């Protein structure tokens, strides 16, 4: 049973990692396409390079939890999830504001 739990934990966080990976490529595409279309406008930076940090933090936390029997209580894993989530939320909010120009 612990092996199944470990495999399912790693699988679910692999799915989350793939979503972050696609979000990174969207941010990179938007930054490059914007600079091509509006070469005389000031450059809009999406900071797509920083999406690597939440991806690595989520990977660290997933590996830590995969080798534990309980899904809660690991301070290192919880901290990695928290910091990775905050960074991912801030980067995603910044990207959303750039792409929609603040429209609602």
Secondary structure, 3 states (H helix, E strand, C coil): CHHHHHHHHHHHHHHHHHHHHHHHHHHHHHHHHHHHHCCCCCCCCCCHHHHHHHHHHHHHHHHHHHCCCCCCCCHHHHHHHHHHHHHHHHHHHHHHHHHHCCCC
